[in-house]
Amino acid sequence: MRQILFAFSLFLSVSLSAQDYDTLAIPDSLKDLEQIEFYQIPLCSCIQIYNVNIIQDDSTYQSIFYSDYVQKYCSEFTPSEIDFTKKSLLCISNFGDCNAKFNYKIFKDDIQKEIIILIYEYYGGSRGMCSFDNAFFIKKIQSEYKLKIQEINIDEKY
């Protein structure tokens, strides 16, 4: 039953967040940057990413996604197999009210050596705050790149 509820909530989240994706405004500071393709994977609640991370190797990935804690408390979670010669994994935690929804766009700045995750947060009407942990597969980037987060709060309730 929990898996069915999770699948439904994931479908609802993707449906709500995908409807206006192409029309979302991009700040002027990012308009000239390369927008890169990504594949988003929601993380199980047992995987807590408190720092912004770029994972480039299997040993770091294994230490987070295959930890004893995750194996014990998130047994239904199956981490993806990743070829780190071709992919990088971006892991972030962002906060919003407990019913918030999010859209993401990712940009690459070759001059500043930054990957910028633009987060659009839709107010969900809740007074509480929750952590939303996500991971994004992107095409392999060089190790000198740093991750930067930029948020846009959208006041309207989704």
C-alpha positions as CSV (number, residue, x, y, z in Angstrom):
1,M,0.0,0.0,0.0
2,R,2.8,2.4,0.9
3,Q,4.4,1.8,-2.6
4,I,1.1,2.5,-4.3
5,L,0.7,5.8,-2.3
6,F,4.4,6.7,-3.1
7,A,3.8,6.0,-6.8
8,F,0.6,8.1,-6.9
9,S,2.2,11.0,-5.0
10,L,5.2,10.9,-7.4
11,F,2.8,10.9,-10.4
12,L,0.9,13.8,-8.9
13,S,4.1,15.7,-8.2
14,V,5.4,15.2,-11.8
15,S,2.0,16.1,-13.3
16,L,1.7,19.3,-11.3
17,S,5.3,20.4,-11.8
18,A,5.4,19.6,-15.5
19,Q,2.4,21.6,-16.6
20,D,4.1,25.0,-16.7
21,Y,7.7,23.9,-17.1
22,D,8.4,25.5,-20.6
23,T,6.8,28.8,-19.6
24,L,8.9,29.4,-16.5
25,A,10.8,32.6,-16.5
26,I,14.6,32.4,-16.6
27,P,16.5,35.2,-14.8
28,D,18.5,37.4,-17.0
29,S,21.7,36.3,-15.3
30,L,21.2,32.8,-16.7
31,K,19.7,33.4,-20.1
32,D,23.1,33.2,-22.0
33,L,24.2,30.0,-20.2
34,E,23.8,26.5,-21.6
35,Q,20.7,24.8,-20.2
36,I,21.6,21.2,-19.6
37,E,19.4,18.1,-19.7
38,F,18.9,16.1,-16.6
39,Y,17.0,13.2,-15.2
40,Q,15.6,13.7,-11.7
41,I,15.2,11.0,-9.1
42,P,13.4,11.6,-5.9
43,L,15.3,10.2,-2.9
44,C,13.9,8.0,-0.3
45,S,13.4,9.7,3.1
46,C,16.2,7.7,4.6
47,I,18.8,9.4,2.3
48,Q,19.5,12.8,3.8
49,I,21.6,15.2,1.7
50,Y,22.3,18.2,3.9
51,N,25.0,19.6,1.9
52,V,25.0,20.4,-1.8
53,N,27.0,17.7,-3.5
54,I,28.3,16.7,-6.9
55,I,29.1,13.0,-6.8
56,Q,31.7,12.0,-9.4
57,D,32.8,8.6,-8.3
58,D,31.4,5.2,-7.2
59,S,32.9,5.2,-3.7
60,T,31.2,8.4,-2.7
61,Y,28.0,7.2,-4.2
62,Q,28.2,3.9,-2.4
63,S,28.9,5.6,1.0
64,I,25.7,7.6,0.7
65,F,23.3,5.4,-1.1
66,Y,24.3,2.0,0.2
67,S,25.0,3.0,3.9
68,D,23.9,0.6,6.7
69,Y,21.2,3.1,7.7
70,V,19.7,3.2,4.2
71,Q,19.8,-0.6,3.9
72,K,18.1,-0.9,7.3
73,Y,15.4,1.8,7.1
74,C,14.8,2.1,3.4
75,S,14.8,-1.4,2.2
76,E,12.4,-0.7,-0.6
77,F,14.8,1.9,-2.1
78,T,17.0,0.5,-4.9
79,P,19.7,2.9,-5.9
80,S,20.3,3.4,-9.6
81,E,23.4,2.0,-11.3
82,I,25.6,4.8,-12.5
83,D,28.4,4.9,-15.0
84,F,30.5,7.7,-13.5
85,T,32.7,7.8,-16.6
86,K,29.6,9.2,-18.4
87,K,27.4,10.8,-15.7
88,S,27.7,13.0,-12.7
89,L,25.1,13.1,-9.9
90,L,23.9,16.3,-8.3
91,C,22.3,15.9,-4.9
92,I,20.5,18.7,-3.1
93,S,18.3,19.4,-0.2
94,N,15.9,22.3,-0.5
95,F,13.3,23.4,2.0
96,G,9.7,24.6,1.6
97,D,6.4,24.3,3.3
98,C,5.4,20.7,3.6
99,N,2.9,20.8,0.7
100,A,5.3,22.8,-1.7
101,K,5.9,21.7,-5.2
102,F,9.1,22.3,-7.2
103,N,10.4,22.7,-10.7
104,Y,14.1,22.6,-11.6
105,K,16.2,23.9,-14.5
106,I,20.0,23.3,-14.6
107,F,22.5,25.5,-16.3
108,K,26.2,25.2,-17.0
109,D,28.5,28.2,-16.7
110,D,31.9,27.3,-18.3
111,I,33.5,30.7,-17.4
112,Q,32.8,30.5,-13.7
113,K,33.0,26.7,-13.7
114,E,29.5,26.4,-12.0
115,I,26.5,24.2,-12.4
116,I,23.5,26.2,-11.4
117,I,20.3,24.6,-10.2
118,L,17.4,27.0,-10.6
119,I,14.6,25.9,-8.2
120,Y,11.1,27.2,-8.7
121,E,9.2,26.8,-5.4
122,Y,5.4,26.8,-5.5
123,Y,3.8,27.6,-2.2
124,G,1.7,24.7,-0.9
125,G,-0.3,26.4,1.8
126,S,1.3,24.7,4.8
127,R,2.8,26.4,7.8
128,G,5.4,23.7,8.5
129,M,8.8,23.3,6.8
130,C,10.0,20.2,5.2
131,S,13.2,19.1,3.5
132,F,13.0,17.9,-0.1
133,D,16.0,15.8,-1.1
134,N,16.6,15.2,-4.8
135,A,19.2,13.9,-7.1
136,F,19.8,14.7,-10.8
137,F,21.8,12.7,-13.3
138,I,23.6,15.0,-15.8
139,K,26.2,14.4,-18.5
140,K,29.7,14.1,-16.9
141,I,31.2,17.4,-15.8
142,Q,34.8,18.2,-14.9
143,S,35.8,17.9,-11.2
144,E,36.5,21.7,-10.9
145,Y,32.9,22.6,-11.3
146,K,31.0,23.8,-8.2
147,L,27.3,23.7,-7.6
148,K,25.3,26.8,-7.0
149,I,21.6,27.0,-6.1
150,Q,19.3,29.8,-7.1
151,E,15.6,29.9,-5.9
152,I,12.6,31.6,-7.2
153,N,9.6,31.6,-4.9
154,I,6.2,31.6,-6.6
155,D,3.6,32.9,-4.1
156,E,0.5,31.5,-5.8
157,K,-0.6,28.2,-4.4
158,Y,-0.2,25.6,-7.1
